[in-house]
């Protein structure tokens, strides 16, 4: 009888351990945002790569994205929903409809001791990346730059070097360059080709910021000599990511899908979608989906793109009905630990709430 009871309690102990492990949230979270990518873009990414999206057991959901003032959202309002759980007015970054600052996932996870990273192939002050660390109007570039100085990010790779006061000939900071402020705040700052522009005289760095282009990164099919691909930026960042022992939150924006769609550049769109799929394959090879959560999503659709002609041999064409954003459902695709929480139909504002629910932390919303 004693042996039976001992075995029974041992089984109960193992069950409780297993359940606690199942209930715990993901160790690391990566969000891959494909700016401007609608469901047709996603289908086109399959055509251009020849690879289906169904591998690695994804949970596929459908997202709404309307802003408070417009069914056709912009990246600012959509990114505020994604990072802060707040539906706001177009043009607003990290603020509610009253213009009041709201917490972002970066603020919340920093308080929990997480490592934070952000990679974008757009400029650092563009709406989507800025919504993670700034509280401003999307056109207030200097205000966004002010928030960059106080950023909680441990790693930030982006474009936009020209905005920070760089001599275009020497590619060195001018005396009034705001890069000096970034260095003084504790960041190691890298420029073109990841060459160091300056480092603080502290033993412990706040983190590393790299500005890999003067403005936006070129389209992937038009890269300048020495200009990194989006995948190369991600791969370089993962050297830090994999070495970091803390839980990690990384946002990667494939932002030039949107820009190529705005100008209806079919060749550039195909190149940008191929780059997105390269990054997605890379993330699947690097992350441990039994422990980590990967979310792939879009903020809005751009261009109303369609495939009016195509054959199974890969010969297809694109047509465009707009050069702007459209009101349409957007894809939300989750992989790995906690992915089941993301099933269903819901607004983008639910994403940070679901993440915080998995981690048992509170997100402050209106």
N, C-alpha and C positions, 0 to 999 in steps of 0.2 A: 504493500500500500504506500509506504514511504517513497519507494522508487517511482511509483506511478505519479504521486503528487509532485515529486521533484521534476519529473519529465514534463508534467503539465505546466508547472510554473516556468520552466525553461522555454517551452514553446510559446507561452504568453509573452515572455521577455523578448524572444526573437521577433514575435509578431509586432510588438510595440516598437521595436527598433526599426523594423521594416516600414511600418506605417509612418513613423516620424520622418524617415528618409524620403518616403513618397510625398509627404505633406510639405517638406521643405521646398523652398523656391530654387530657381536655377542659380548656379554658381556665377555664371557670366551671361550677359545679355548683349546681343548685337542686333542693331536695327539697320537694315539696308533700305534707304529711301530712294525710289526711282522717280524723280521729279518729272511730272507731266506724263507718266505712263498709265494709260488706260488698259482695259482688257484686250483691245485690239493690238496695242503695242506689245503686250505680253505674248500674244499669239504670234506676232511677227518675230519676236525673239526666238521662238521655237523654229520658225521657218529659216531664219538666218543662221542658226547654230546647228540645226538638225537634232537638237536635244529636247526631249519633253520635260515639262516642269514637274512631273508627278513622282520623281524619285525622292527618297529619304522620308517617305510617309508624311507629307505636309498636311496641315489643317488649313483648308482654303475657305476664306470668308469674303463677304461683300461689304464694302464700306461706303457710307455716305460722307459728304464733306462740306455741305453748305455752310456759309458764314451767316452771322446774324442778319446782315444787311443785303445778302445776295445769294441766290442759288448757285451762281458761278463763283466759286471761291478763288482767292489768290493764295500764293505760297505762304504768305505771312499768317493769315488766319488759319490755314490748314495746319501749318507747323506748330502754331500755338495750341491747337487742339491736340496734336500728336504728342507734344512735350509737356503740356500743362493740364490737359483735361478740361479746357475751357473753350466754349464756342464764343468767338469774338467777331469784331468787325474787320472787313478787308483792310489791309494795310497796317494792322496792329500786330506787334511782335511781343509776346510775353506779357501782355496786358489784357485786362478784360474790357468789356464794352464801355466802362466808365474811365478807362485809361489807367486803372490801378494795376500795379505789378502783381503778377501771380507766380507761384513757385513753378519751377521746371523740374523735370526728372533729374537734371544735373544737380540742382540745389538739394533735392531730397536724398539722392544716392551719395552725394558728397558727405552729407551729415551722417550717413551710415558707414562711412569709411571706404567707399568704393573708389577704384581708379576710373577716371573718365577720359574718353578719347572721342575725337571728331575728325572725320576726313571728308573733304568735299572737293570736287573738281570745278566748283564755282569760286567766287570771291568770298573772303571771310565775312563780309558784311551783307551778303545776299540773304534773302528772307529765311530760307530753310535753316542754314546753319546758325544764323543770328538768333533765331527763336529759342535755341537751346541755352544761350548765355546772356542775352540782352533783353531789355524792356524798353521799347521805343516804337516810333513809326518807321516803316520800312525804308523810307527815303532819308532818314536822319543818320547819315553815314558817320558823322563825327560823334554822335551820341552812342551809336553802336560800338565805335572804336573805343570810347570811354569805358564801356562795359567789358570790352576785350581785355583791358588792363586789369580788371578785377575778376577775370574769368576763373571759374573753378576747375577748368579743364587741365588735365595732366599732359595731354598731347593734342595738338591741333594742326592738321595739314590742310592748307587751302591756297587759293590764289589771292591776288589783290595787293601785291607788293607796292604798286605805284601809289596807292592811296596813303601809304605810311611814310612817304617822303624819302624816295630813293633817287639818287642821281642816275638818270637813264643811261649815261655813258660809262660811269665807273661801277654802277650797280652797288654803290656803297651808301649808307645812310647820310643824309645831309645833317647839318648841326641842329635843325629843328625837327628832324625826323621823329615820329612817335615810336619808332623802334627803340629809341633810348629809354622811353618810359616802360616799354615791355620788358626790357632787360632789367631795369631798376625794380620792376615788380617781382622779379625772380625767375623769369623765363630765359631759357637758352633760345636764341632766335636764329633760324636758318633761312637762307634765301635760295636763289636759283641753283639748281643742281645740288640742293641740300648743303651748300657751303655756309659755314658759320659766319653770321654777321655780328654776333656778340653774345657774351655769356656773363651773368652776374658774378660778383665776387663772393658768393655764398658757397659754403660747403654743400648745402642741400638746395637743389634746384626746385622751383615750383613745378617745372615741367619743360616741355619743348614745343615751340611753335615754329612751323616751317611754311614759308610762302614760296610755292614752287613756280609761280608765274606772276607776271606783272599785273594781269587782269584775270579774266576767266582762263581756265586751261583750254587749249585748242581742242576742236573736235578730234576724236580718236583717229580719224582718217586723214587729219591734216596737222599732225604733231610737228612742232619745230624741232630742230636738232637738239638733243639733250633734254627735251621735255618728257617727263615721265608719263606713262600710261596710268590710268586709274588703278589698275591691278598692281603696278609697281609701287604706287603710293601705299596701297593697302599692305602689300608684302613687307615693305620697310617698317610700317607701323606695327606689324605683327611680331617683329623681332622684340619690340618692347612689350607688347601684349602678352606674349607667351612666357616672358621672363618675370612678369609681375605676379606676385603671390596673392595679392588682394583680389576680391571679386571685382570684375571689370564690366564696364558699360561702354560700348563703342557704337557710335553712329557713323554710318558711311552714306554719303549722298552721291548718287549718280545723277548729278544735276543738269548735265548737258543734254539729256534726252528732251527736256523741256525746251531748251534754247533751239535745238535743231528742229523741233516740231513747230515752234513759233514761226520759223522762216520756211517751213515745209521743205526742208532739205532731206530728201529721202535717203541719199547716200550717207549723210551724217547720222541720221536716225538709226540706220542699220548698224553703223559702226558703234554708236553709243549703246544700243541694245546688246550688241555682241560683247562690249566691255562689261556691261552689267552682268551678263551670264558668266563671263570669265571670273568676275569677283564672287558670284554666287557659288560657282564650282570650287573656288579656292576656299571659301568659308566652310563649305561642307567637308573639305579635306583637313581643315585645321581645328574645327570645333568638335567637342565631344557631346553629341546631342543627347546622351543619357544624363548629362549634367548641365548643359548649356541651352539657352533659348536663342533662336535666330528668327527674326521677324522681317519679312520682305513686304514692302507696301509702297503705295503711291499716295501723293497728296491730292492730285487732281489729274484729269486728262487734258492734253493740249493737242489741238489740230484736227480733231475728229477724223483721225486716220482710218483708212479701210483698205482691204485687199480686193480690188475689183476683178483681178485676173490672177490665176495661178495654176500651176501644174505640179504633180507630185515629184517631178524631177528637180524642183527647186527654182523653177522659173516663175516669178511672180512680180506684180507691180503694186505700187501704193497710190492711193488717191487721198486728197485732202479737202475738207469742207470748211476749214477755219484756219486762221493763223493766231488763235487765242485759246484760252482755257474754255472748256465746255462743262456743263452740268451733267455728270455721269457717275455711275458707281465706279469705285476703284478697288483693285485687288488688295487683299491682306492675306499673306501666306505665312504661317508659323510652323517652325520645325523644332523638335526637341523637347526639353524639359518644360512642362507647363503649357505646351502648345494648345492643348484641348481648351484652355480658357479663352482662346481667341476665335472659337467657332461661332458662326451666326451672321446676322445682318445687324450692323450698328454704325454709329457715327464715329469718326476718327477720335473724338474726344474720349471714347471709352478705352483707348489703348493704354494711356498711362495709368488709368484706374485699374485696369486688369493687371498690369505689371506690378503696381504697388500692392494689389491684392495677393499676388503670388508671393511677394516678399514680406507680407504682413507689416507694411509701413503705411502711414497716412499721407494722402495727397490732399492738399488744401485747394478746394475749388469753390466756385461761387455757391 
